[in-house]
Amino acid sequence: MIFYHAEQQLFHLQGDTYSYFMQVRNGVLVHLYWGSRLPDEDISSLIPAVPVYASFDSEFNRLTYELPTQEKGYFSQQALNIVNAQGDDVCSLRYAGHEIFAGKKPIPQLPSAYEEGDAETLEITLRDPLTHISVTLSYTVYQGFDVLCRSLRIQNGGSDAVTLRNVQEASVFLPKGDYDILHLKGSHCRERNQLRTALPRGFFSLDSRRGASGHENNPFLTVMERHATQQQGKVYAMTHVYSGSFRLSTDVSIDDRPSMMIGMHPDVFTWHLEAGDTFQSPEALLVFSPNGLNGMSHRFHAFIRKRICRGVWRDAPRPILVNNWEATYFGFNEEKLLSIAEKGAAIGCELFVMDDGWFGKRDQDNCSLGDWVVDKRKLPGGLKPLGEKLNALGMRFGIWFEPEMISPDSDLYRAHPDWCLHVDGRDRTEARQQLILDMGRREVQDYLIDALSRVLESANITYVKWDMNRNMTEGFSCVLPKERKLESQHRYMLGLYRVLDVITKHFPHVLFESCSGGGGRFDCGMLCYMPQTWTSDDTDAYERLGIQWGTSMVYPASTMGAHVSVVPNHQTMRITPFETRCNVALGGNFGFELDLSKLSDEDTEKAIAAVKTVKELRTVLQQGTFSRLIDPTVHDNLCAWQFLSEDESQLVVCVYQRRVKPNVQPERVYMASLPADSRYRRADTGDTYSGSALMNVGLPIPTTWTDYDSWVYRFEKV
Ligand code: GLA
């Protein structure tokens, strides 16, 4: 619900479990409160105006601006910097009106959350009387989902062009407190490992300037009470629906007021806004949880599954796949692929994914990106007969593309050497021996829509892995005039989103999985088009625990690709038991990425059993509520999580141990968020326990003689 108290000029955004208050005070929109849900009442007298006292600074430096800009001695971080026709960036935004309406408008040209008759939106317009710049802040509140969506659009109502130098789409002040921050950091093969530290004083930021959200920092940040755990404590979190460079920041001012912000990265963004034109920001997603990190993740997961992911695959059981990348790399032909697929079909897999190497003359990663034409040396009959043979085995056919890239050794590059991002007179820096197409250009977008559509129409393809294997260097479009050069990165994103929008709407039956050297672009922007992401190129079971644990902070299991691969593992050389590799992979969209035709009889039996289990549990794994139980970054030897079905009738508890320890007391795993009085029967022993006992007494973890052992316990409500 959204309430407006006209006399007090007070806005109250009330979700199912949170409230968010703002007030217009002397024309300035100030933030009052974000936290647990309150009844609709006037709380403004509890939050007095800035005390007037003798101070070196003006009172404006103490205001909790809803949208801080450069004005009147406001010295903290600013959400918006617009250089006006006079050359300064002072902008005194004052309340000019608001509108409350049912529903939520899609954001033009950008991905955004959608509604199904369950949303209400408030738009507040602020205006600067001198420059006539106006900013409309948009807030959407859902019924049944505890995520607040925020975005803004800037309209240049003046008579001269202005330059947007910094656009942070959401900024919010938090109550004074003793806080930690938690964020997800990493690199290629080490994505999204959680890091928790004390909230630093002053300014702190995590970011990407890479032209992609990146492996290094996920666009997600949590500020939480120092004592917060998975189950308890207040947690404030932000992410956004955008896949490009970003900045997330916190600022603890000298008078101890914390604030946090999210937006595009100001170092790699400007926008030239002509008189009369409008600029639209990406959309931020804000979550407040009064019940710890699991409470935060439950809110993100439910929302991302139902209001970010869309299309026929949103709720459909995700196919168990076999992918040939780690099995063959570039060295395959039709016969080899079919030998893997045949064994996959016998094991119970449902989809075969042909990875990199099927097009151009791509025997290595040094050529052919852009030439989306089948390599007849490897697949003499082309894609159609391969698809038919896979379908005859009972398998769907999936294919890999890396559409945004161009190899210097490609027919496309020879024909269009200026289609890549570059700077005239400078080296075109290669990474993985490839360059990046200028997705901001319409002719490049149209080429890709056409080339990809032709491939997808040429065979019965029902899955696409959409890869993106390098970041931007000299990331500028050669067709933009100099005052617009720094728009290149954002224009790239708008172009990419147009291509994704057209292709995914044109092929609605195709399941798309995004990838970027593994999880280098795991964000809500991509998830609007593709309900799955390849979580990491690291398939080592032990490393995956930290990666999937961190990823689960924001993203539900149904968005994470997780595959069983060979040992010694190709990324770490570690040897882990086959069952544990399966037990880790069932924490996401389960698949195999190894040469199944070479699997021993013993492992084949285990693979068959794992596939059977995944099929039995798929609904609870993909649509249930996921809770983290034992934190592998805190416990020196264990990791555990659980899935509880939507109707709370099925519970799956997964426990992973690192190494055998002699002569220790058995550890216990305590379940979470169960209905206390319900009784659950443990499938393997038949014993029944109350939800209360499972949460408070916990289950003993068996003693074992195997390093990297693991257990999956199944319970059913009786
Ligand atoms: C990236 C992906 C891998 C694989 C290769 C192919 O690294 O993350 O899964 O598809 O590209 O080149």
Residues whose N, C-alpha, C, O or C-beta is under 5 A from the ligand:
A	BS01	GLA	W325 D355 D356 C515 S516 G517 G518 D537
